[in-house]
């Protein structure tokens, strides 16, 4: 008798990321499209329905947690998407090749302008509404992370779930971006490779100064303080389906 169970959606995402990002070559268009399809709002033959917040252990509707006491789990045993009082990060998985995690935002909170040096990033808005401002450097002659210069606007608008996942590349797609939550919302992020100060992939935060004579462009400068003092990010446990990963991949 075949007792093999259907894979969870997050397991499918992990398996695909593990295959795509563990190769020596950079992912090609077809591989990135495959990853996007797993997160797509369109139903696929391999999925019973679309990728939603509940698929990663988040209840986007209920707010019966107790965020004031540091407890964000509701009576269903899920993270209360409406109940977080601070920006909250849910760590799912990380290895040398990629990481997966979720940022939950209360309404009105913002994650300041930051970059993703040398990374490919897939983001999926799981629920809610968010304003995104994103830039790409005008010129990228050097492979080392830049700390100031002229950048062109890549994204400047409001996104409402459900919507298609976005992809950032090392030098395009809006690699430097900020989020402002207009309603409670959650964003699933896949980063490849993950941030690493030791390997020259630090997270750099920026201030942007629009250039009046060049509509759609801004001068970006690195913040003097590496981590903005008004940025508070709390941690919460991952309560979604467990991942089946090789023992040597456990972190």
Secondary structure, DSSP 4 states (H G I P E B T S, - for coil): ---PPPPPHHHHHHHHHHHHHTSSSPP-HHHHHHHHHHH-SS--TT-SS---GGGGTEESS---SBGGGTB-B-TTSSEETTT-SSEEEEEEEE-SS-EEEEEEE-TT-EEEEE--TT-EEEEEEEESEEEEEEEEES----SSPP-EEEEEEEEEEEEESS---EEEBTTBSSSEEEEEESSSEEEEEEEESPPBTTTTB---BEEEEE-TTSTTEEEEEE-SSSS-TT--EEEE---SSPP---GGG--
